[in-house]
Amino acid sequence: MLNTQQKEVINLKELAILTGLSKSTLWKKTMARTIPHFKVGKMLYFNVAEINKWLQTNRVETIEEIKKTIV
């Protein structure tokens, strides 16, 4: 279990645990620059607060929210 409450910055392995995405998928996202990250040499690091914000982008509306906009 990863306790991100105590860490501000995590590595790729920890990010995979946090997000449930594979390390390969996350690596591809860093190469495409679609996920916020830091690179030190070949090592990748991620700010937990930035990742939490990134995870909340492109939110999908619920059926109830969609119904409210139609009426």
Biopython code that builds the backbone (N, CA, C, O; Angstrom):
import numpy as np
from Bio.PDB.StructureBuilder import StructureBuilder

atoms = [
    (1, "MET", "N", (0.847, -1.192, 0.000)),
    (1, "MET", "CA", (0.000, 0.000, 0.000)),
    (1, "MET", "C", (0.882, 1.241, 0.000)),
    (1, "MET", "O", (1.825, 1.335, 0.786)),
    (2, "LEU", "N", (0.583, 2.181, -0.867)),
    (2, "LEU", "CA", (1.360, 3.402, -0.994)),
    (2, "LEU", "C", (0.709, 4.506, -0.182)),
    (2, "LEU", "O", (-0.470, 4.811, -0.361)),
    (3, "ASN", "N", (1.486, 5.104, 0.714)),
    (3, "ASN", "CA", (0.969, 6.208, 1.515)),
    (3, "ASN", "C", (1.476, 7.515, 0.925)),
    (3, "ASN", "O", (2.556, 7.989, 1.277)),
    (4, "THR", "N", (0.685, 8.098, 0.020)),
    (4, "THR", "CA", (1.078, 9.349, -0.629)),
    (4, "THR", "C", (0.865, 10.547, 0.283)),
    (4, "THR", "O", (1.294, 11.653, -0.044)),
    (5, "GLN", "N", (0.205, 10.344, 1.429)),
    (5, "GLN", "CA", (0.001, 11.435, 2.375)),
    (5, "GLN", "C", (1.332, 11.952, 2.897)),
    (5, "GLN", "O", (1.451, 13.131, 3.230)),
    (6, "GLN", "N", (2.338, 11.082, 2.973)),
    (6, "GLN", "CA", (3.616, 11.449, 3.556)),
    (6, "GLN", "C", (4.645, 11.885, 2.520)),
    (6, "GLN", "O", (5.703, 12.399, 2.884)),
    (7, "LYS", "N", (4.355, 11.690, 1.238)),
    (7, "LYS", "CA", (5.325, 12.017, 0.201)),
    (7, "LYS", "C", (4.769, 13.061, -0.759)),
    (7, "LYS", "O", (3.611, 12.989, -1.169)),
    (8, "GLU", "N", (5.598, 14.019, -1.107)),
    (8, "GLU", "CA", (5.202, 15.020, -2.096)),
    (8, "GLU", "C", (5.583, 14.577, -3.491)),
    (8, "GLU", "O", (4.909, 14.915, -4.464)),
    (9, "VAL", "N", (6.675, 13.814, -3.590)),
    (9, "VAL", "CA", (7.190, 13.376, -4.885)),
    (9, "VAL", "C", (7.340, 11.860, -4.856)),
    (9, "VAL", "O", (7.846, 11.290, -3.889)),
    (10, "ILE", "N", (6.889, 11.213, -5.939)),
    (10, "ILE", "CA", (6.987, 9.763, -6.032)),
    (10, "ILE", "C", (7.664, 9.364, -7.336)),
    (10, "ILE", "O", (7.771, 10.170, -8.261)),
    (11, "ASN", "N", (8.120, 8.119, -7.404)),
    (11, "ASN", "CA", (8.771, 7.637, -8.624)),
    (11, "ASN", "C", (7.755, 6.910, -9.512)),
    (11, "ASN", "O", (6.574, 6.828, -9.175)),
    (12, "LEU", "N", (8.217, 6.395, -10.625)),
    (12, "LEU", "CA", (7.336, 5.752, -11.604)),
    (12, "LEU", "C", (6.646, 4.517, -11.023)),
    (12, "LEU", "O", (5.456, 4.305, -11.252)),
    (13, "LYS", "N", (7.375, 3.721, -10.289)),
    (13, "LYS", "CA", (6.802, 2.512, -9.691)),
    (13, "LYS", "C", (5.675, 2.874, -8.725)),
    (13, "LYS", "O", (4.618, 2.244, -8.737)),
    (14, "GLU", "N", (5.902, 3.885, -7.893)),
    (14, "GLU", "CA", (4.888, 4.321, -6.937)),
    (14, "GLU", "C", (3.674, 4.911, -7.664)),
    (14, "GLU", "O", (2.534, 4.719, -7.241)),
    (15, "LEU", "N", (3.935, 5.630, -8.762)),
    (15, "LEU", "CA", (2.835, 6.205, -9.536)),
    (15, "LEU", "C", (1.972, 5.109, -10.155)),
    (15, "LEU", "O", (0.749, 5.239, -10.215)),
    (16, "ALA", "N", (2.599, 4.043, -10.609)),
    (16, "ALA", "CA", (1.845, 2.923, -11.173)),
    (16, "ALA", "C", (0.914, 2.334, -10.117)),
    (16, "ALA", "O", (-0.229, 1.987, -10.416)),
    (17, "ILE", "N", (1.399, 2.222, -8.894)),
    (17, "ILE", "CA", (0.570, 1.711, -7.802)),
    (17, "ILE", "C", (-0.566, 2.689, -7.510)),
    (17, "ILE", "O", (-1.712, 2.275, -7.333)),
    (18, "LEU", "N", (-0.255, 3.972, -7.459)),
    (18, "LEU", "CA", (-1.247, 4.996, -7.142)),
    (18, "LEU", "C", (-2.361, 5.053, -8.184)),
    (18, "LEU", "O", (-3.536, 5.149, -7.832)),
    (19, "THR", "N", (-1.999, 4.994, -9.458)),
    (19, "THR", "CA", (-2.985, 5.179, -10.524)),
    (19, "THR", "C", (-3.591, 3.884, -11.043)),
    (19, "THR", "O", (-4.681, 3.894, -11.615)),
    (20, "GLY", "N", (-2.896, 2.773, -10.847)),
    (20, "GLY", "CA", (-3.360, 1.514, -11.412)),
    (20, "GLY", "C", (-2.985, 1.362, -12.874)),
    (20, "GLY", "O", (-3.367, 0.387, -13.520)),
    (21, "LEU", "N", (-2.236, 2.327, -13.399)),
    (21, "LEU", "CA", (-1.754, 2.248, -14.784)),
    (21, "LEU", "C", (-0.414, 1.531, -14.807)),
    (21, "LEU", "O", (0.331, 1.567, -13.828)),
    (22, "SER", "N", (-0.106, 0.884, -15.917)),
    (22, "SER", "CA", (1.173, 0.177, -16.012)),
    (22, "SER", "C", (2.321, 1.169, -16.134)),
    (22, "SER", "O", (2.132, 2.306, -16.566)),
    (23, "LYS", "N", (3.502, 0.728, -15.750)),
    (23, "LYS", "CA", (4.685, 1.586, -15.879)),
    (23, "LYS", "C", (4.918, 1.930, -17.344)),
    (23, "LYS", "O", (5.350, 3.037, -17.663)),
    (24, "SER", "N", (4.637, 0.991, -18.230)),
    (24, "SER", "CA", (4.798, 1.224, -19.662)),
    (24, "SER", "C", (3.868, 2.338, -20.149)),
    (24, "SER", "O", (4.291, 3.225, -20.891)),
    (25, "THR", "N", (2.622, 2.290, -19.735)),
    (25, "THR", "CA", (1.657, 3.331, -20.112)),
    (25, "THR", "C", (2.093, 4.686, -19.574)),
    (25, "THR", "O", (2.039, 5.689, -20.286)),
    (26, "LEU", "N", (2.523, 4.715, -18.321)),
    (26, "LEU", "CA", (2.968, 5.977, -17.721)),
    (26, "LEU", "C", (4.215, 6.511, -18.415)),
    (26, "LEU", "O", (4.341, 7.718, -18.622)),
    (27, "TRP", "N", (5.132, 5.626, -18.772)),
    (27, "TRP", "CA", (6.342, 6.047, -19.491)),
    (27, "TRP", "C", (5.950, 6.688, -20.816)),
    (27, "TRP", "O", (6.482, 7.738, -21.178)),
    (28, "LYS", "N", (5.028, 6.067, -21.539)),
    (28, "LYS", "CA", (4.568, 6.614, -22.823)),
    (28, "LYS", "C", (3.933, 7.982, -22.631)),
    (28, "LYS", "O", (4.125, 8.878, -23.453)),
    (29, "LYS", "N", (3.177, 8.148, -21.545)),
    (29, "LYS", "CA", (2.547, 9.440, -21.276)),
    (29, "LYS", "C", (3.592, 10.516, -20.969)),
    (29, "LYS", "O", (3.402, 11.679, -21.324)),
    (30, "THR", "N", (4.688, 10.140, -20.315)),
    (30, "THR", "CA", (5.745, 11.128, -20.066)),
    (30, "THR", "C", (6.441, 11.499, -21.366)),
    (30, "THR", "O", (6.773, 12.663, -21.590)),
    (31, "MET", "N", (6.660, 10.512, -22.218)),
    (31, "MET", "CA", (7.325, 10.790, -23.495)),
    (31, "MET", "C", (6.453, 11.674, -24.393)),
    (31, "MET", "O", (6.962, 12.492, -25.160)),
    (32, "ALA", "N", (5.138, 11.497, -24.285)),
    (32, "ALA", "CA", (4.200, 12.320, -25.054)),
    (32, "ALA", "C", (3.920, 13.651, -24.365)),
    (32, "ALA", "O", (3.219, 14.508, -24.903)),
    (33, "ARG", "N", (4.481, 13.811, -23.163)),
    (33, "ARG", "CA", (4.292, 15.017, -22.352)),
    (33, "ARG", "C", (2.824, 15.283, -22.042)),
    (33, "ARG", "O", (2.369, 16.427, -22.071)),
    (34, "THR", "N", (2.087, 14.209, -21.745)),
    (34, "THR", "CA", (0.674, 14.361, -21.396)),
    (34, "THR", "C", (0.426, 14.190, -19.904)),
    (34, "THR", "O", (-0.714, 14.278, -19.448)),
    (35, "ILE", "N", (1.477, 13.948, -19.149)),
    (35, "ILE", "CA", (1.378, 13.815, -17.702)),
    (35, "ILE", "C", (2.482, 14.669, -17.075)),
    (35, "ILE", "O", (3.624, 14.616, -17.531)),
    (36, "PRO", "N", (2.166, 15.453, -16.042)),
    (36, "PRO", "CA", (3.203, 16.299, -15.433)),
    (36, "PRO", "C", (4.252, 15.448, -14.718)),
    (36, "PRO", "O", (3.926, 14.541, -13.951)),
    (37, "HIS", "N", (5.510, 15.763, -14.987)),
    (37, "HIS", "CA", (6.593, 14.978, -14.385)),
    (37, "HIS", "C", (7.896, 15.766, -14.355)),
    (37, "HIS", "O", (8.019, 16.832, -14.958)),
    (38, "PHE", "N", (8.861, 15.207, -13.637)),
    (38, "PHE", "CA", (10.214, 15.743, -13.562)),
    (38, "PHE", "C", (11.157, 14.637, -14.015)),
    (38, "PHE", "O", (10.900, 13.458, -13.775)),
    (39, "LYS", "N", (12.234, 15.015, -14.662)),
    (39, "LYS", "CA", (13.198, 14.018, -15.108)),
    (39, "LYS", "C", (14.580, 14.419, -14.601)),
    (39, "LYS", "O", (15.050, 15.532, -14.838)),
    (40, "VAL", "N", (15.212, 13.493, -13.901)),
    (40, "VAL", "CA", (16.572, 13.690, -13.414)),
    (40, "VAL", "C", (17.394, 12.551, -13.998)),
    (40, "VAL", "O", (17.303, 11.409, -13.548)),
    (41, "GLY", "N", (18.192, 12.872, -14.999)),
    (41, "GLY", "CA", (18.886, 11.813, -15.725)),
    (41, "GLY", "C", (17.842, 10.954, -16.417)),
    (41, "GLY", "O", (17.031, 11.462, -17.191)),
    (42, "LYS", "N", (17.857, 9.665, -16.146)),
    (42, "LYS", "CA", (16.852, 8.767, -16.716)),
    (42, "LYS", "C", (15.701, 8.482, -15.750)),
    (42, "LYS", "O", (14.753, 7.778, -16.095)),
    (43, "MET", "N", (15.791, 9.025, -14.558)),
    (43, "MET", "CA", (14.771, 8.769, -13.537)),
    (43, "MET", "C", (13.603, 9.748, -13.685)),
    (43, "MET", "O", (13.803, 10.933, -13.953)),
    (44, "LEU", "N", (12.388, 9.238, -13.509)),
    (44, "LEU", "CA", (11.190, 10.057, -13.582)),
    (44, "LEU", "C", (10.592, 10.211, -12.190)),
    (44, "LEU", "O", (10.560, 9.265, -11.403)),
    (45, "TYR", "N", (10.122, 11.411, -11.904)),
    (45, "TYR", "CA", (9.492, 11.709, -10.620)),
    (45, "TYR", "C", (8.223, 12.496, -10.868)),
    (45, "TYR", "O", (8.096, 13.195, -11.873)),
    (46, "PHE", "N", (7.279, 12.375, -9.936)),
    (46, "PHE", "CA", (5.970, 12.973, -10.097)),
    (46, "PHE", "C", (5.531, 13.621, -8.796)),
    (46, "PHE", "O", (5.648, 13.023, -7.726)),
    (47, "ASN", "N", (5.024, 14.848, -8.888)),
    (47, "ASN", "CA", (4.485, 15.554, -7.731)),
    (47, "ASN", "C", (3.072, 15.031, -7.492)),
    (47, "ASN", "O", (2.228, 15.090, -8.386)),
    (48, "VAL", "N", (2.813, 14.523, -6.302)),
    (48, "VAL", "CA", (1.529, 13.884, -5.994)),
    (48, "VAL", "C", (0.366, 14.859, -6.188)),
    (48, "VAL", "O", (-0.669, 14.474, -6.731)),
    (49, "ALA", "N", (0.516, 16.090, -5.763)),
    (49, "ALA", "CA", (-0.563, 17.076, -5.909)),
    (49, "ALA", "C", (-0.867, 17.319, -7.390)),
    (49, "ALA", "O", (-2.031, 17.415, -7.779)),
    (50, "GLU", "N", (0.180, 17.417, -8.213)),
    (50, "GLU", "CA", (-0.021, 17.621, -9.649)),
    (50, "GLU", "C", (-0.683, 16.404, -10.289)),
    (50, "GLU", "O", (-1.532, 16.542, -11.170)),
    (51, "ILE", "N", (-0.293, 15.218, -9.843)),
    (51, "ILE", "CA", (-0.894, 13.994, -10.382)),
    (51, "ILE", "C", (-2.358, 13.905, -9.994)),
    (51, "ILE", "O", (-3.191, 13.535, -10.822)),
    (52, "ASN", "N", (-2.689, 14.236, -8.754)),
    (52, "ASN", "CA", (-4.091, 14.221, -8.339)),
    (52, "ASN", "C", (-4.924, 15.184, -9.178)),
    (52, "ASN", "O", (-6.053, 14.869, -9.554)),
    (53, "LYS", "N", (-4.372, 16.347, -9.470)),
    (53, "LYS", "CA", (-5.064, 17.314, -10.315)),
    (53, "LYS", "C", (-5.207, 16.763, -11.738)),
    (53, "LYS", "O", (-6.266, 16.887, -12.353)),
    (54, "TRP", "N", (-4.149, 16.160, -12.248)),
    (54, "TRP", "CA", (-4.166, 15.574, -13.591)),
    (54, "TRP", "C", (-5.209, 14.462, -13.683)),
    (54, "TRP", "O", (-5.925, 14.361, -14.679)),
    (55, "LEU", "N", (-5.297, 13.629, -12.648)),
    (55, "LEU", "CA", (-6.260, 12.533, -12.638)),
    (55, "LEU", "C", (-7.705, 13.035, -12.691)),
    (55, "LEU", "O", (-8.595, 12.328, -13.163)),
    (56, "GLN", "N", (-7.931, 14.245, -12.208)),
    (56, "GLN", "CA", (-9.290, 14.784, -12.161)),
    (56, "GLN", "C", (-9.677, 15.569, -13.411)),
    (56, "GLN", "O", (-10.785, 16.101, -13.484)),
    (57, "THR", "N", (-8.789, 15.649, -14.387)),
    (57, "THR", "CA", (-9.123, 16.326, -15.643)),
    (57, "THR", "C", (-9.980, 15.396, -16.493)),
    (57, "THR", "O", (-9.974, 14.181, -16.297)),
    (58, "ASN", "N", (-10.693, 15.958, -17.409)),
    (58, "ASN", "CA", (-11.555, 15.189, -18.324)),
    (58, "ASN", "C", (-12.588, 14.356, -17.578)),
    (58, "ASN", "O", (-12.842, 13.201, -17.923)),
    (59, "ARG", "N", (-13.168, 14.949, -16.571)),
    (59, "ARG", "CA", (-14.195, 14.273, -15.795)),
    (59, "ARG", "C", (-15.402, 13.962, -16.673)),
    (59, "ARG", "O", (-15.809, 14.788, -17.491)),
    (60, "VAL", "N", (-15.963, 12.792, -16.508)),
    (60, "VAL", "CA", (-17.147, 12.371, -17.243)),
    (60, "VAL", "C", (-18.368, 12.675, -16.383)),
    (60, "VAL", "O", (-18.435, 12.287, -15.217)),
    (61, "GLU", "N", (-19.327, 13.372, -16.975)),
    (61, "GLU", "CA", (-20.535, 13.733, -16.235)),
    (61, "GLU", "C", (-21.401, 12.513, -15.981)),
    (61, "GLU", "O", (-21.423, 11.571, -16.773)),
    (62, "THR", "N", (-22.116, 12.547, -14.859)),
    (62, "THR", "CA", (-23.068, 11.481, -14.550)),
    (62, "THR", "C", (-24.339, 11.691, -15.371)),
    (62, "THR", "O", (-24.559, 12.764, -15.932)),
    (63, "ILE", "N", (-25.158, 10.667, -15.432)),
    (63, "ILE", "CA", (-26.433, 10.766, -16.148)),
    (63, "ILE", "C", (-27.288, 11.866, -15.538)),
    (63, "ILE", "O", (-27.939, 12.618, -16.264)),
    (64, "GLU", "N", (-27.294, 11.968, -14.210)),
    (64, "GLU", "CA", (-28.078, 13.005, -13.540)),
    (64, "GLU", "C", (-27.607, 14.401, -13.943)),
    (64, "GLU", "O", (-28.430, 15.287, -14.173)),
    (65, "GLU", "N", (-26.300, 14.604, -14.029)),
    (65, "GLU", "CA", (-25.764, 15.917, -14.430)),
    (65, "GLU", "C", (-26.152, 16.238, -15.865)),
    (65, "GLU", "O", (-26.475, 17.384, -16.179)),
    (66, "ILE", "N", (-26.123, 15.246, -16.731)),
    (66, "ILE", "CA", (-26.494, 15.449, -18.135)),
    (66, "ILE", "C", (-27.974, 15.804, -18.233)),
    (66, "ILE", "O", (-28.349, 16.698, -18.992)),
    (67, "LYS", "N", (-28.819, 15.107, -17.467)),
    (67, "LYS", "CA", (-30.257, 15.376, -17.486)),
    (67, "LYS", "C", (-30.540, 16.814, -17.058)),
    (67, "LYS", "O", (-31.426, 17.461, -17.616)),
    (68, "LYS", "N", (-29.798, 17.319, -16.077)),
    (68, "LYS", "CA", (-30.015, 18.695, -15.590)),
    (68, "LYS", "C", (-29.700, 19.727, -16.670)),
    (68, "LYS", "O", (-30.346, 20.774, -16.725)),
    (69, "THR", "N", (-28.728, 19.453, -17.522)),
    (69, "THR", "CA", (-28.352, 20.407, -18.566)),
    (69, "THR", "C", (-29.325, 20.368, -19.735)),
    (69, "THR", "O", (-29.443, 21.351, -20.466)),
    (70, "ILE", "N", (-30.022, 19.255, -19.925)),
    (70, "ILE", "CA", (-30.962, 19.116, -21.039)),
    (70, "ILE", "C", (-32.274, 19.832, -20.732)),
    (70, "ILE", "O", (-32.901, 20.395, -21.629)),
    (71, "VAL", "N", (-32.685, 19.810, -19.476)),
    (71, "VAL", "CA", (-33.981, 20.395, -19.082)),
    (71, "VAL", "C", (-33.939, 21.877, -19.120)),
    (71, "VAL", "O", (-34.937, 22.531, -18.820)),
]
sb = StructureBuilder()
sb.init_structure("model")
sb.init_model(0)
sb.init_chain("A")
sb.init_seg("    ")
for serial, (resi, resn, name, xyz) in enumerate(atoms, 1):
    if name == "N":
        sb.init_residue(resn, " ", resi, " ")
    sb.init_atom(name, np.array(xyz, "f"), 0.0, 1.0, " ", f" {name:<3s}", serial, name[0])
structure = sb.get_structure()
